[in-house]
């Protein structure tokens, strides 16, 4: 039985911008955003497997100057935690600074399209005016289900499927490295 530390999809998941495949324009834009510190609320949209959550994690680590830990990143699965009370809890935690190497905190809401209308209402103000140490990142496969008043407050990145050529190159690289 393979444990999660040996799972290839986890082992080979990109951890830095330069490891991301097929999203060159998005990566360049995100690198400028980090350098200029001009946004704190983001939405990543696109089909499954395009790197939305991975890019959110990388961006969170960049904002934490490479020192992100579990104390810096609060990742919420909106498919399981979609209600108003769930989001009240998340918002209340946002006001506390992270401990450790960086005081920056990032809240990643994965499957954001699954949030209830009441949950979106609770998130509106914190996304619009987050505390100085907080960044919000919403990931969704269904951008049409995100309320417009949220969309207008986020820097939006639409990810495209990774090309077959890029996937084949990665497959060969992983197979060689893993001696498969």
TAJOQUI-V390721 format. One line per field, one symbol per residue. psi: psi as a letter, one per 20 degrees, with the letter a starting at -180 (. if undefined). A space follows every 50 residues. Layout:
psi=???
//
This chain:
psi=pprhiiphhghjpqiqhiipqjlgggggghhhgggiljqjpqppqrrqji jghghggggghghjljkpahihpoppoihhmirghghgggghhhipqqrb hpipppopoqlhiiqrghghghigghhgmqqhjpqppppqimhiipqhhg hijqppooqqqpqhgggggggggggghil.
//
